[in-house]
Amino acid sequence: MHHNNAVRFRPIILAALITAAFAADAGAQQTAGTDRQEIQEVIVTAQKRPEAASRTPVSLTALSGDELQKKGIQNAEDLTNAIPNVQIGTEGAGNTNIYIRGIGSNNTTEQGDPAAAFHIDGVYLARPDQARNAFLDVERVEVLRGPQGTLYGRNATAGAVNVITNKPAEQFDASANLEVGNYNLRRAEAMVNVPVNQTLALRAAVLARSEDNYIDTPRATGNRASQKTARLHALFKFTPSSTWLVTLDGSRFEGPASPGVPLPLTVRHGSGGQRNDTVLRADGDSYYTGVTSELNTAVDNLTFTWLASTRNRRLDWRSRLITPMAPNGSENGSYTRSEQLSNEFRLSSSANGPLRWVAGLYFFSETQDTQGAFSDGFLDFDVNDADAKSRALFGQATYTFTPALRGTLGLRSTRDEKSCGDCVRSVAGFSATTNEERSWSHNDWKLGLDYDLDKNTMVYAVAGSGYKAGGYNLAAPAVPFLGQAAAPAHFYDPEQLLSIEAGIKGRILGNRGRYTAAFFVYDYKDLQVSTLLPLGGGLTTGGVGNAAKARVYGFEAESRLRAGQNGTVTSSIGLTSAKYDTYTSCTDELVGTRLDCSGNYLRNAPKVTVTLGYEHFIPLERGELVARLDTRYSSKYYNDDANSDVFIQDSYTRTNLSLRYDAPGGRWYATAHARNLENNNVVNARLSNTVFGAFGYTASPRTVGLSVGARY
């Protein structure tokens, strides 16, 4: 679908006009002098030390827990509506695909890795589905755009997302929230913080949620999914400078795994809208547990940190689907067990003095076992002991040359190993075994300068690299009656990305307004993409390989302004050009033919994204009302490398409204909300192959709800 320029850029023009109007109003009233007049600073740990977001020379968005609640952000996917140049989607089994500035990965298999590193409380989560249980009792979320190779390491070529939860405090605190909505939504969340004594404080949080599937599957039984999540923090404070935090968490997801809907979409959400008649059964159970230990101790001007974590997951997925090969339905399913263990040892200097630095060691290991059967056993796989190991040495230092000028140098050396022992793939009774291992080494670097133009304005420039670990394709058997030749196991090398970025951060109108802006250019090579791999004798097989180069460049800006005495305007814009320079062995995912995709757009990379929000406080005799509007515009983008019509996501807007009453003293509140007022279809993830065809996973349709909460 084509749009003229006036229509395409109307949201940008509207955002600029509204922001300018409220900025003028803010300037006229900047002497009001209430606490609500100034923009509050957010303290982040994006560079492994606490510092103000406005003084951190990287492109990042930090959202506080209060802002997450007001914006209705309850999972990683919802972050798409609040951050420029970010696309996050969730596919059937809960896999979260994160794309930042056009860089991402949809390889959610045991052999692949994400391109954006997802963390909870600083712990890297290796599997994309683990992001589902992070959003409970959250203090803030930090989204770093651009490669974070030196401090975050492997699989952070696109950037990093870090969800930081609330930790035990010294005062008693408790809260509860209940929410109901359409699609039979029922959601309950509670928290209690208990200071046991001067040494120990506990904080516990629980969440229970159930909801009908957004997609109608009239031929399947059961259409309701549920989630239960719990987390317990125990904070031991031995001395003011020595603490030990222990965290236990667990989650269970059960119910129908979203089957997706056939592409292309032709109807809106609603009665008979999102419907899949090919599903006779689709359900699953997922279990997640984790234990994390963080020890911090400071001696003189040094701080030692030991962050250790072990996490386990179990996934059971089953379905019965109608396909051209099985008009009465075929059984499909998989069974996965995995465990990851990570240790990070850091030593950092104090904030005093001209030199600030952090150095550390990182160790990671992961083991996965997966058994799966598709099309009534026509395709089977048994992935035993799919192991990954990584270790790294890293350091980053910032030196203050003058009161206004600082320089940063960072280095990281990584060694990765991957192996698969006795991994078997079978097709029509013919099988092949993979028993291989491979290792890679890589050095990442960062070089930056930042300079204070005045007390309110900082500019910065930074160059650096990113690295995504290599992986492998399982060996494939020869199947004579299908004309399929045997394919040996094939390893592919890491992706590498070089980034150059320049930005500005500042305060205006007596700290009634804050803004950030950045330009960026990427040189992206050895992309891990779907391609045709040579077998010899002119034969090929499909798989993942290093078959592409890409160039990405763009701009993004964010602002927050106080509007009058009781209003706040937020806005952002993201502009991205992300194209393949070279990609001559691309495949059409629906028919399996070879294409030349050089010059095509990278998937999930809209040229333009714009967000605009307004919040207004209305004082009452008892309490206050808070009205909020948030809207996002995205230009069209593709969900595949071939840029086919089937996988186009047309331009769209998505608008959310809420009205909240806060009782005096903030003891209780009630909120009514409506999200996706336009009821637009937004395909943010999808799956496809030559057997099943193309299925899309859409963001939520129009939803309405009411929530009430209390705090003690």
C-alpha positions in Angstrom: 0.0 0.0 0.0 1.4 3.4 -1.0 0.9 6.7 0.8 1.7 10.2 -0.3 4.2 12.2 1.7 1.6 14.4 3.3 -0.2 11.4 4.8 3.1 9.6 5.7 4.5 12.5 7.7 1.3 13.8 9.1 2.0 12.2 12.6 5.5 13.9 12.5 4.0 17.3 11.8 1.3 16.8 14.4 3.9 15.8 17.0 6.0 18.8 16.3 3.1 21.3 16.4 1.7 19.9 19.7 5.1 19.8 21.3 5.9 23.4 20.3 2.5 24.6 21.5 3.0 23.0 25.0 6.6 24.2 25.1 5.4 27.7 24.7 2.8 27.3 27.4 5.5 25.8 29.6 7.8 28.8 29.0 5.1 31.2 30.0 4.5 29.4 33.4 8.0 28.2 34.3 8.0 30.2 37.5 5.1 28.2 39.0 7.5 26.5 41.4 5.7 23.3 42.4 7.3 19.9 42.7 5.6 18.8 39.5 7.2 21.5 37.4 10.6 19.9 37.1 11.4 16.7 35.1 12.7 14.1 37.6 16.1 12.5 36.8 16.2 8.8 36.2 19.3 7.0 37.6 20.4 4.1 35.4 23.1 1.4 35.4 23.6 1.2 31.7 27.3 1.4 32.1 27.5 -0.9 35.1 27.5 2.0 37.6 24.8 4.3 38.9 24.6 7.5 36.9 22.0 10.0 35.6 20.4 9.0 32.3 20.9 12.6 31.0 24.7 12.3 31.7 25.2 8.8 30.2 26.7 9.2 26.7 24.8 6.3 25.0 21.5 6.2 23.3 19.0 4.8 25.8 15.5 5.1 27.0 14.7 4.6 30.7 11.1 4.1 31.9 10.3 4.1 35.6 7.9 1.6 37.1 5.4 4.4 37.6 5.6 5.3 33.9 5.3 1.6 32.9 2.1 1.4 34.9 0.6 4.6 33.5 1.4 3.6 29.9 0.0 0.1 30.4 3.3 -1.7 29.7 3.0 -5.2 31.2 5.4 -7.1 29.0 8.4 -6.7 26.6 6.1 -6.4 23.5 4.4 -3.3 25.0 7.8 -1.4 24.9 7.3 -1.1 21.2 4.7 1.6 21.8 7.0 3.8 23.9 10.5 3.7 22.3 11.7 5.0 18.9 13.3 2.5 16.5 12.3 -0.5 18.5 10.1 -3.4 17.3 9.3 -6.3 19.7 7.0 -9.2 18.9 6.0 -12.5 20.4 5.3 -15.7 18.5 3.4 -18.8 19.3 5.4 -20.4 22.1 6.2 -17.1 23.8 9.4 -16.4 22.0 10.2 -12.6 22.1 11.8 -11.2 19.0 13.5 -7.9 19.6 14.6 -5.6 16.8 16.4 -2.3 17.5 17.3 0.1 14.6 16.5 -2.7 12.1 18.8 -5.3 13.8 17.4 -8.4 15.3 17.0 -12.2 14.9 14.0 -14.5 14.5 16.1 -17.7 15.0 14.6 -19.0 18.2 16.0 -22.6 17.9 18.5 -24.3 20.2 21.2 -23.6 17.6 20.7 -19.8 17.3 20.9 -16.7 19.5 19.1 -13.3 19.7 20.7 -10.1 18.5 19.4 -8.0 21.3 20.5 -9.1 24.8 17.6 -9.3 27.3 18.5 -9.0 31.0 16.7 -9.1 34.3 18.6 -7.4 37.2 21.7 -7.6 35.1 21.5 -11.3 34.3 21.5 -12.3 30.6 18.6 -14.5 29.6 19.7 -16.7 26.7 16.4 -17.9 25.4 13.9 -15.5 23.8 10.8 -16.9 25.7 12.4 -16.1 29.1 11.4 -12.4 28.7 7.8 -13.3 29.5 8.2 -13.5 33.2 10.3 -10.4 33.8 7.6 -7.7 34.3 6.6 -8.0 37.9 7.3 -5.3 40.6 9.5 -3.4 38.2 11.6 -0.4 39.3 12.6 0.6 35.8 13.4 -0.7 32.3 16.5 0.4 30.4 16.6 0.0 26.6 20.1 0.7 25.1 20.1 1.2 21.3 23.2 0.3 19.4 25.9 -2.4 19.9 26.9 -2.9 23.6 29.8 -5.2 22.9 32.2 -4.1 25.7 30.0 -4.2 28.8 27.2 -6.6 27.7 29.2 -8.9 25.4 27.9 -11.4 22.9 24.5 -11.2 21.3 24.1 -7.4 21.9 24.7 -6.2 18.3 21.3 -4.5 18.2 21.4 -3.3 21.8 20.3 -4.5 25.3 17.1 -4.5 27.4 17.5 -4.6 31.2 14.5 -5.0 33.5 15.4 -3.9 37.0 13.0 -5.0 39.7 12.3 -3.3 43.0 14.6 -4.4 45.8 13.9 -4.7 49.6 13.7 -1.3 51.4 14.0 -0.3 55.0 10.3 0.6 55.5 7.3 -1.7 55.5 5.4 -1.4 52.2 2.6 -3.4 50.6 0.4 -3.0 47.5 -2.2 -4.9 45.5 -3.8 -4.4 42.1 -6.8 -6.1 40.4 -7.7 -5.7 36.8 -10.6 -7.0 34.6 -11.2 -6.4 30.9 -12.6 -7.8 27.7 -11.5 -11.1 26.4 -12.3 -12.2 30.0 -9.1 -10.7 31.3 -8.4 -11.3 35.0 -5.2 -10.0 36.5 -4.1 -9.8 40.1 -0.7 -8.5 41.4 0.5 -8.0 45.0 3.7 -7.0 46.8 4.9 -6.9 50.4 8.1 -5.4 51.7 9.2 -6.4 55.2 12.3 -5.1 57.0 13.0 -8.1 59.4 15.8 -6.4 61.3 18.7 -4.0 60.7 20.5 -6.7 58.7 17.7 -8.4 56.7 14.9 -7.1 54.5 12.5 -9.2 52.4 10.3 -8.3 49.4 7.9 -10.7 47.8 5.7 -10.2 44.7 3.1 -12.4 43.0 1.2 -12.2 39.7 -1.7 -14.2 38.4 -3.3 -13.6 35.0 -5.7 -15.3 32.7 -7.2 -14.3 29.4 -9.0 -15.7 26.3 -6.9 -16.0 23.2 -7.2 -13.0 20.8 -7.4 -15.4 17.9 -10.6 -17.4 17.3 -10.0 -21.1 16.8 -13.5 -22.5 16.4 -12.4 -26.1 15.7 -10.2 -26.3 18.7 -11.0 -27.0 22.3 -9.8 -24.7 25.0 -9.0 -21.0 24.3 -7.8 -19.6 27.6 -4.2 -19.0 28.7 -2.9 -18.3 32.2 0.2 -17.0 33.9 1.4 -17.4 37.5 4.7 -15.6 38.5 6.3 -15.2 41.9 9.5 -13.5 43.1 11.2 -13.2 46.5 14.2 -10.9 47.3 16.2 -11.3 50.4 18.7 -8.4 51.1 21.4 -8.8 53.7 23.1 -5.6 54.7 26.1 -6.6 56.7 27.6 -3.1 56.7 26.6 0.2 54.9 29.1 -0.8 52.1 28.6 -4.6 52.0 25.3 -6.2 50.8 24.2 -9.6 49.6 21.0 -9.9 47.5 19.4 -13.3 46.9 16.5 -13.7 44.5 14.2 -16.7 43.9 11.7 -16.5 41.1 9.4 -18.9 39.2 6.7 -18.8 36.6 4.2 -21.1 34.9 2.4 -20.4 31.6 -0.3 -22.8 30.5 -3.1 -22.9 28.0 -3.2 -22.7 24.2 -0.1 -21.6 22.4 -1.1 -18.9 20.0 -1.5 -20.6 16.6 -1.2 -17.4 14.6 -3.4 -16.4 11.7 -2.9 -17.1 8.0 -1.1 -14.3 6.1 -1.8 -11.9 4.4 -4.4 -10.5 6.9 -7.5 -9.1 5.2 -9.8 -8.3 8.1 -9.6 -6.4 11.4 -9.8 -7.8 14.9 -13.3 -8.5 16.2 -16.2 -10.8 15.5 -15.0 -13.3 12.9 -11.9 -11.1 12.3 -8.8 -12.9 13.6 -9.6 -16.5 12.9 -7.7 -19.7 12.3 -9.7 -22.7 11.0 -6.7 -25.0 10.6 -6.1 -25.5 14.3 -7.7 -28.5 15.9 -5.5 -28.3 19.0 -2.9 -25.9 20.3 -1.8 -26.0 23.9 1.3 -26.0 26.0 2.9 -25.6 29.4 6.0 -23.6 30.3 7.9 -23.5 33.6 10.7 -21.2 34.6 12.7 -21.0 37.8 15.7 -19.0 38.7 18.1 -18.2 41.6 20.3 -15.1 41.5 22.9 -13.9 44.0 24.5 -10.5 43.9 27.3 -9.7 46.4 28.5 -6.1 46.6 31.3 -4.9 48.9 33.2 -1.6 48.9 36.7 -1.0 50.3 38.2 2.4 50.1 37.6 3.6 46.5 36.9 0.1 45.0 33.7 -1.9 44.7 33.6 -5.6 44.1 30.5 -7.2 42.6 29.8 -10.9 42.1 26.6 -11.6 40.1 25.8 -15.3 39.8 22.6 -16.9 38.5 21.2 -20.2 37.5 18.0 -20.5 35.5 15.9 -23.5 34.3 13.1 -23.8 31.8 10.8 -26.5 30.6 8.6 -26.2 27.6 5.9 -28.6 26.4 4.0 -27.7 23.2 1.4 -29.7 21.3 -0.8 -29.0 18.4 -2.9 -30.7 15.7 -3.1 -28.7 12.4 -4.7 -29.1 9.1 -2.2 -28.9 6.2 -2.3 -29.6 2.5 -0.5 -32.9 3.3 -2.9 -33.7 6.2 -6.5 -32.5 5.5 -7.7 -34.3 8.7 -4.9 -32.8 10.8 -1.4 -33.8 11.8 0.1 -34.1 15.3 3.0 -31.8 16.2 4.8 -31.2 19.4 8.1 -30.5 21.2 9.5 -31.1 24.6 12.4 -28.9 25.8 14.6 -28.8 29.0 17.3 -26.2 29.4 19.6 -24.8 32.1 21.9 -21.8 32.1 24.5 -20.7 34.6 26.3 -17.4 34.6 28.9 -15.7 36.8 30.1 -12.1 36.4 32.9 -10.7 38.6 33.4 -6.9 38.5 35.8 -4.5 40.1 35.0 -0.8 39.7 36.4 2.5 40.9 34.5 5.1 42.9 32.9 8.1 41.1 35.6 10.4 42.7 38.7 11.4 40.8 39.4 12.0 37.1 39.5 8.3 36.2 36.4 6.0 36.5 36.7 2.4 35.4 35.1 -1.0 35.6 36.8 -4.4 34.8 35.5 -7.9 35.0 35.3 -11.6 34.1 32.2 -13.3 32.7 31.4 -17.0 32.4 28.3 -18.5 30.9 27.1 -22.0 30.1 23.9 -23.4 28.7 22.6 -26.9 28.1 19.5 -27.8 26.1 17.6 -31.0 25.3 14.7 -30.9 22.9 12.6 -33.6 21.3 10.1 -32.8 18.6 7.8 -34.4 16.1 5.9 -32.8 13.3 3.4 -33.9 10.6 2.6 -37.2 12.5 6.3 -38.0 12.8 7.2 -37.3 9.2 9.8 -34.8 10.6 11.4 -35.7 13.9 14.4 -34.3 15.8 16.1 -35.2 19.0 18.6 -32.5 20.1 20.6 -33.9 23.0 23.2 -31.9 24.9 23.0 -28.8 22.7 25.7 -26.9 24.7 27.0 -23.4 24.6 29.8 -21.9 26.7 31.2 -18.4 26.8 33.9 -16.6 28.7 35.1 -13.0 28.5 37.5 -10.5 29.9 36.3 -6.9 29.7 37.1 -3.4 30.9 35.9 0.2 30.3 37.4 3.4 31.6 36.4 7.1 31.4 38.9 9.8 32.0 38.0 13.5 32.7 40.5 15.6 30.7 38.9 18.9 31.7 35.8 19.8 33.7 33.8 19.6 30.4 35.6 17.0 28.4 35.7 13.2 29.0 37.0 10.2 27.0 36.0 6.6 27.2 37.8 3.4 26.1 36.4 -0.1 26.3 37.6 -3.5 25.4 36.2 -7.0 25.6 37.7 -10.4 24.6 35.3 -13.3 24.2 35.6 -16.9 23.5 32.5 -19.0 22.6 32.0 -22.7 22.2 29.0 -24.6 20.8 28.4 -28.3 20.4 25.7 -30.8 19.8 26.1 -34.4 20.9 24.1 -37.1 19.2 21.6 -34.7 17.8 19.3 -36.6 15.4 17.1 -35.2 12.6 14.7 -37.7 10.8 12.6 -37.2 7.7 10.2 -39.9 6.6 12.1 -42.5 8.6 15.6 -41.5 7.2 17.9 -40.0 9.9 21.1 -38.1 10.2 23.2 -37.5 13.3 25.1 -34.4 14.3 28.0 -34.8 16.8 30.0 -31.6 16.2 31.6 -28.7 18.1 33.1 -25.4 17.2 34.6 -22.4 18.9 35.1 -18.7 18.0 37.1 -15.8 19.5 36.3 -12.1 19.1 37.5 -8.8 20.4 35.0 -5.9 20.8 35.9 -2.3 21.4 34.5 1.1 22.2 35.9 4.6 21.8 34.0 7.7 22.8 34.1 11.4 23.7 31.5 13.5 25.5 31.6 17.3 26.1 29.5 19.7 28.1 28.5 22.7 26.0 27.1 24.2 29.1 25.7 23.1 32.4 22.5 21.9 30.7 23.8 20.4 27.4 26.1 17.4 26.7 27.2 16.2 23.2 28.9 12.9 22.6 30.4 10.8 19.8 31.1 7.1 20.1 32.3 4.3 17.8 32.2 0.6 18.7 31.6 -2.9 17.7 29.1 -5.6 18.3 29.3 -9.4 18.1 26.7 -12.2 17.8 27.8 -15.7 18.5 28.0 -18.3 15.7 25.7 -21.4 15.5 25.0 -24.5 13.4 22.5 -26.3 11.3 21.7 -29.9 12.1 22.7 -32.6 9.6 19.9 -33.6 7.2 19.4 -37.2 5.9 19.1 -38.2 2.3 15.5 -38.9 1.4 15.5 -40.7 -2.1 11.8 -40.5 -2.9 11.8 -36.7 -2.2 15.0 -36.1 -4.1 16.7 -34.7 -1.0 20.4 -35.2 -0.7 22.2 -35.7 2.6 23.5 -32.5 4.2 26.3 -32.5 6.8 26.1 -30.4 9.9 27.0 -26.8 9.0 28.4 -24.2 11.3 28.0 -20.5 10.6 30.3 -17.8 11.9 29.5 -14.8 14.2 27.9 -11.6 13.0 29.9 -8.4 13.3 28.7 -4.8 13.5 30.6 -1.6 13.4 28.7 1.5 14.7 29.4 5.2 14.7 27.0 7.5 16.7 26.8 11.1 17.6 24.2 12.6 20.0 23.1 15.4 22.3 21.3 15.4 25.6 20.0 18.5 27.4 17.7 20.3 29.7 15.6 23.3 28.8 13.2 25.8 30.5 14.7 25.5 33.9 14.6 21.7 33.9 11.0 21.7 32.8 12.1 19.9 29.6 14.6 17.3 28.6 15.6 16.0 25.2 17.9 13.6 23.5 18.9 13.1 19.9 21.3 10.8 18.0 22.5 10.0 14.5 23.9 6.6 13.8 25.6 4.6 11.0 26.2 0.8 11.0 28.4 -1.4 8.8 26.9 -4.9 9.3 28.6 -8.0 7.9 28.4 -11.7 8.0 24.7 -11.6 8.8 23.2 -14.9 9.9 20.3 -15.3 7.4 18.2 -18.0 5.8 20.0 -19.1 2.7 20.7 -22.1 0.4 23.8 -24.0 1.4 25.9 -25.9 -1.2 26.1 -29.7 -1.0 28.3 -30.3 -4.0 27.3 -31.5 -7.4 25.1 -28.4 -7.9 22.8 -29.4 -5.0 21.8 -27.1 -2.2 19.9 -27.3 1.1 18.2 -24.7 3.2 19.7 -23.4 6.4 21.3 -20.5 8.2 24.5 -19.0 6.9 26.7 -15.9 6.8 25.4 -14.7 3.4 24.7 -11.0 3.7 26.1 -7.6 4.3 23.9 -4.6 5.3 24.2 -0.8 5.8 22.0 0.9 8.4 21.8 4.6 9.2 19.2 6.8 10.9 18.2 9.4 13.5 16.2 9.3 16.7 15.0 11.9 19.2 13.0 11.9 22.4 11.6 14.8 24.5 9.7 15.3 27.7 8.2 18.8 28.5 6.1 20.1 31.3 3.0 21.8 29.8 1.5 24.3 32.2 1.3 23.4 35.9 -0.4 20.1 35.5 0.6 18.6 32.1 3.4 16.6 30.6 4.1 16.0 26.9 6.3 13.2 25.7 7.3 12.7 22.1 9.8 10.7 20.0 10.8 10.1 16.4 12.8 7.4 14.8 14.1 7.5 11.2 15.9 4.4 9.9 17.2 3.2 6.5 18.2 -0.5 6.8 19.0 -2.3 3.5 21.1 -5.3 2.4 24.2 -4.3 0.5 24.7 -7.9 -0.6 22.4 -10.9 -0.2 22.5 -13.1 -3.4 21.4 -16.4 -1.9 18.1 -15.4 -0.3 15.3 -17.8 -0.3 11.6 -17.4 -0.8 10.3 -18.9 2.4 7.0 -20.1 0.9 8.2 -21.9 -2.2 11.9 -22.5 -1.3 13.3 -20.8 -4.5 16.5 -18.8 -4.6 16.4 -15.0 -4.9 18.7 -12.1 -5.0 17.7 -9.8 -2.1 20.5 -7.3 -2.4 19.0 -3.8 -2.0 16.0 -5.2 0.0 15.0 -3.8 3.3 15.8 -5.6 6.5 12.8 -7.1 8.3 11.1 -5.3 11.1 12.7 -1.9 10.1 10.1 0.8 9.5 11.5 4.0 8.0 9.5 6.2 10.4 8.2 5.7 13.9 6.7 8.5 16.0 5.2 8.5 19.5 3.3 11.2 21.2 1.9 11.3 24.7 0.1 13.8 26.9 -0.7 13.4 30.6 -2.8 15.9 32.6 -3.5 16.1 36.3 -6.8 17.5 37.5 -6.9 18.4 41.2 -10.1 17.6 43.0 -11.3 18.5 46.5 -10.4 15.0 47.5 -7.6 13.4 45.4 -7.0 14.0 41.7 -7.7 12.7 38.2 -5.0 11.8 35.8 -5.9 11.7 32.1 -3.4 10.1 29.7 -3.2 9.7 25.9 -0.4 7.8 24.1 -0.2 7.2 20.3 2.3 5.6 18.0 2.7 5.8 14.3 4.8 3.4 12.2 5.4 3.4 8.5 5.1 0.2 6.6 7.8 -2.5 7.0 8.4 -6.1 5.9 8.5 -9.3 8.0 10.8 -11.2 5.6 14.0 -10.6 3.7 12.4 -11.1 0.2 10.1 -8.1 0.9 7.2 -10.1 -0.4 3.6 -8.8 -0.4 2.5 -11.6 1.9 4.8 -10.2 4.7 4.1 -6.5 4.5 2.9 -4.7 7.6 1.2 -1.6 6.4 1.6 1.8 8.2 -0.6 2.1 11.2 -1.3 4.1 14.3 -2.0 2.7 17.8 -3.6 4.9 20.4 -4.1 4.2 24.1 -6.3 6.2 26.6 -6.6 6.0 30.4 -8.3 7.9 33.2 -7.1 7.4 36.7 -8.4 8.5 40.1 -5.9 8.8 42.9 -7.3 9.0 46.4 -5.7 11.5 48.9 -2.3 10.4 50.0 -2.1 7.8 47.2 -3.7 5.1 49.3 -5.8 3.7 46.6 -6.6 4.3 42.9 -8.9 3.2 40.1 -8.1 3.3 36.4 -10.2 2.8 33.3 -8.3 2.2 30.0 -8.7 1.5 26.4 -5.8 0.3 24.2 -5.5 0.1 20.4 -8.5 2.4 19.9 -8.1 2.0 16.1 -8.4 -1.8 16.5 -5.6 -2.1 13.9 -3.9 -5.3 12.9 -0.2 -5.2 13.6 1.8 -8.3 12.7 4.9 -8.2 14.9 6.1 -11.8 14.5 5.5 -14.6 12.2 6.4 -18.2 11.1 6.5 -19.7 7.7 7.7 -22.7 5.7 6.9 -24.5 2.4 4.6 -27.0 4.2 2.4 -25.0 6.6 2.5 -21.6 4.7 2.7 -18.2 6.5 1.2 -17.4 9.9 1.4 -14.1 11.6 1.3 -13.2 15.3 -0.5 -10.0 15.9 -0.3 -7.4 18.7 -3.4 -7.2 20.9 -6.6 -5.9 19.4 -8.7 -3.2 21.0 -8.9 -3.9 24.7 -10.8 -2.1 27.5 -10.5 -2.6 31.2 -10.8 -1.4 34.7 -8.2 -1.8 37.5 -8.2 -0.9 41.2 -5.2 -0.8 43.5 -4.2 0.0 47.0 -0.9 0.8 48.8 -0.1 0.6 52.5 
